[in-house]
């Protein structure tokens, strides 16, 4: 794409990720969560909105094992899931 | 003197007619002088107007030369940096609302450089998501050789214009990743598509975005510069 040396065409500019790079999971500590997420995706025809709970759990696994910087889940776009679980807790108590 | 002649003529009704111009020479001279000063005035005004226009022209040229460092200063001050096109800000992730009626298919592609011996492939061929919703995708990389190999990757988004809306929260690119012999790892990419994607008229017919990663082998001590404004 960026090898087309046409004068005036904008070339693609990759951007660095917001929160940097994931450290590699050398020991496969979060592999089970990943498997659960992939299974969910396959059974839901790769629809992301149905598997958000599983992706949240994978990221929580990473955070617990120092494979990801700890961040409140709202900042990762899981505000709706966090709010739902809070509402459930309130409804139960 | 001429007035007396005039009176004499009127009295005598002489046939000799003296032209008006000569009869009133003082008035003529005044008119001529007025015309002269008027012309002078106009000339002066023209000159000033021309000078102003020339100054404005020179000013415009100067401004166009000065705009480059000025814009750079502005970018540094406001922090728009290299992403000035659709400057997304990280606080947006918290508050953005997913746009439910616009489903986009994101397909994944994986490549390696010719001399890179890793087996690198995506674990899902596509994901359907909506703008404003964060999504997780996985790639898998395996080092089949007997030596540890350090890889470094970059990515590409097609269509090019959609790339500005494709925001990665976290991934595995631009940093060295080391794989030990016969090791296989999962590499996640956590990303979202900016909700403003839905409002861009150029994106109205875009339904598929392809994310393509390419791994290169990194030499010891080599560092890819992190892309951005520097």
Interface residues (C-beta under 8 A of the other chain):
Chain A: X1 X2 X10 X12 X13 X14 X15 X16 X17 X18 X19 X20 X21 X22 X24 X25 X26 X28 X30 X31 X34 X37 X38 X41 X42 X45 X46 X47 X48 X49 X52 X55 X58 X59 X68 X74 X75 X76 X77 X78 X79
Chain B: X82 X83 X90 X93 X94 X96 X98 X123 X124 X125 X126 X127 X128 X129 X130 X133 X134 X135 X136 X138 X154 X155 X156 X157 X158 X160 X163 X167 X168 X169 X170 X171 X172 X173 X174 X175 X177 X178 X179 X180 X183 X185 X186 X187 X188 X190 X192 X226 X227 X228
